[in-house]
Amino acid sequence: MLNYSLNCKFYSVFLYFYQFVGKDLTGIIQFKSVVLGGLLLNLLILGGCGQLATKTSPEQQTSSPKTVSDDSTQARASQDELNLSSIDLSPEDMYRVLLAEMLVVKGDVHSGYKVMFEVATRTRSPQLAERTFKLSMATYDLKAIASAAALWREVSPQQPLAWKASYIMQARDGKIQEALSSWDRFQALSPNDLVHDLMETGVRMTQAVQPENGMAFLQQLHQKFPQEVVMNYVLGMAAEAYKEFDVAIEQLEKTLQRLPLLDPAKIDAALKQQLYRESHHLLASAYLKSGQSDLGLVRLAKYMQANGQDWEFQERYARMEVKVGRFNSAEARYLKVVKNEPEASTSKLSAALLMLEREAYDEAETLLLELENVMPYRSSALYYLGLAAQRQQRLGAAKQYFQQITTNDYLLDARLHMAEIDFPKVGLAKTLESLDAISVTDVSDQVKLLQAKAIFYNKAGKKQKSIMLYDQAIALQEKKVELYLMQAMLFYDLSLFEQYEANLKQALDIDGDDVEILNALGYFYAEQKRELAYAQQLLEKALLLAPNRYYILDSRGWLAYQQGRYQEAESYLRQAFKLQVDEEVLVHLIQTLWKMERFKEAKKLWVDYKDQFPQNEVLQSLIINLRQ
């Protein structure tokens, strides 16, 4: 069957549910980002310059240093103390150093750095060279940082931090062999062991070096230390961060294979446990983001079952369950996370969305109201509270929720919902007038606005105008398969089947793994009783990607019916009906039973459920028509 919830996709729970819940949920919440100069140049090079003298715990080793704003970095630069009494300086140089520090205190870090660099270059003072490097970090100027690092390295060749800064900057510039040479010097001077330095290197690479150069450097490091299991982990961790998911999965699985074989005397037990845990977490993320959630669920099931208290992993496992359509299991898992971690707001929001999808509005609203005062989640909570109220026809309450949204992440969507609520009262012209008053500059928002107008034209019965608006939207985002599918639905309604088929084929060329496209085209061929072998390929692929979506099971069952495989059809249709008591699935199942001459079963099914769908004329007269 076609997924009719797509007909008005911009305002349905279905859109947000499938766009967001199955993905990395950090995408739901739009946190205000901190804009850093260069490429996160507090550089994540040092992550707290003077703290390498003591070894860190495994947790600290694998965690990323916190980023800071320009102001806080400048403040730290001005607060670092320089013991001038220990430096032999001429009066002129002393004056210049004090001038540099005064400029930093006043907030002019760039000028302060230039003055300090000049003095440090002339005096070759190790203390001034180090201070110059710290000031260069606060400028976020890549050339300044590279120059200061080179100076510090020359003046203090026994200082590991100078070599650390150098290998990162060289890797950034694509000078991989130079970076490896500097890394060797850094590691030889480092007070930490090799394992710690390798793990920290992986973190620094992903934070400060672009993917191509970062992976090239780490691959070389891997070849240098093939015997180190931690290097498999580091490479897998970096590949996941760089979105090279196949490499990430390969290396992280190698980590898990090799960990049990390690001599306990050669690896700290806490570190071993940390690698075991983090590898599973990263694998869950890699499987999810690479579209391999079905495989991830199988391969990570053992860890999931054995680590029921690892709530972070349980949440990630639930995301994969959502992705493959195991909604009931995912909801139960999210609720278990929330019960044990009441502040787990993302899991709370995810559970609420699943409840909305199954129309459990009271339960969903309870969770959403708890999130209303959690600031990063406030707009999300208000939006879905409005959506829930709208779905229940509590339109006044819905508008009140939507009107409270002021942040850009949901503002446009809220205004579109309010336009939808007002549409029956004010009509098409007034609705279009209100939409024309919305100013948007982002291309994705322009497309969303065009989609909204297309939907309202469709609701007003002006399907050709709606089709034209989708043409405009496709011109702006020609790779957005959703637009082709929405437009195809209009072609279908107008019985323009050639255009319908062409649209879906074009969408399939863009994304051959889109289950909605696979289902729509496969069901179309089944309905048309042609291209049945190809239809089977399409629907079986859709089921492989989303095995628990009832409408895909219905499509596959109806295809089997058209192929004369009635027992196979019954199996698929019963699975679909078990997942969702849907009127079209019911019609297909009754027809299948009738073909198998199981008349009593077919009639009983009809009697049991026909009153739930009084408006469905096909269902109401089905048994009479079948008897003819």
HELIX and SHEET records of a PDB file:
HELIX    1   1 TYR A    4  LEU A    6  5                                   3    
HELIX    2   2 LYS A    9  TYR A   11  5                                   3    
HELIX    3   3 VAL A   13  TYR A   16  1                                   4    
HELIX    4   4 PHE A   17  VAL A   21  3                                   5    
HELIX    5   5 LEU A   25  GLY A   27  5                                   3    
HELIX    6   6 CYS A   49  GLN A   51  5                                   3    
HELIX    7   7 PRO A   58  THR A   62  1                                   5    
HELIX    8   8 ASP A   70  GLN A   79  1                                  10    
HELIX    9   9 LEU A   84  SER A   86  5                                   3    
HELIX   10  10 PRO A   91  VAL A  105  1                                  15    
HELIX   11  11 VAL A  109  THR A  123  1                                  15    
HELIX   12  12 PRO A  126  THR A  139  1                                  14    
HELIX   13  13 LEU A  142  VAL A  155  1                                  14    
HELIX   14  14 PRO A  160  ARG A  172  1                                  13    
HELIX   15  15 ILE A  176  LEU A  189  1                                  14    
HELIX   16  16 LEU A  194  ALA A  208  1                                  15    
HELIX   17  17 PRO A  211  LYS A  224  1                                  14    
HELIX   18  18 VAL A  229  ALA A  241  1                                  13    
HELIX   19  19 PHE A  245  ARG A  258  1                                  14    
HELIX   20  20 LEU A  259  LEU A  261  5                                   3    
HELIX   21  21 PRO A  264  LYS A  266  5                                   3    
HELIX   22  22 ALA A  269  LYS A  289  1                                  21    
HELIX   23  23 SER A  293  ARG A  299  1                                   7    
HELIX   24  24 ALA A  301  ALA A  306  1                                   6    
HELIX   25  25 TRP A  311  LYS A  323  1                                  13    
HELIX   26  26 PHE A  327  ASN A  340  1                                  14    
HELIX   27  27 SER A  345  GLU A  357  1                                  13    
HELIX   28  28 TYR A  361  LEU A  371  1                                  11    
HELIX   29  29 MET A  375  TYR A  377  5                                   3    
HELIX   30  30 ARG A  378  ARG A  391  1                                  14    
HELIX   31  31 LEU A  395  GLN A  403  1                                   9    
HELIX   32  32 ASN A  408  ASP A  436  1                                  29    
HELIX   33  33 VAL A  443  LYS A  459  1                                  17    
HELIX   34  34 LYS A  463  LEU A  476  1                                  14    
HELIX   35  35 VAL A  481  ASP A  493  1                                  13    
HELIX   36  36 PHE A  497  ILE A  510  1                                  14    
HELIX   37  37 VAL A  515  GLN A  528  1                                  14    
HELIX   38  38 LEU A  532  LEU A  545  1                                  14    
HELIX   39  39 TYR A  550  GLN A  562  1                                  13    
HELIX   40  40 TYR A  566  LEU A  579  1                                  14    
HELIX   41  41 GLU A  583  LYS A  595  1                                  13    
HELIX   42  42 PHE A  599  TYR A  609  1                                  11    
HELIX   43  43 LYS A  610  GLN A  612  5                                   3    
HELIX   44  44 GLU A  617  GLN A  620  1                                   4    
HELIX   45  45 LEU A  622  ARG A  627  1                                   6    
END                                                                             
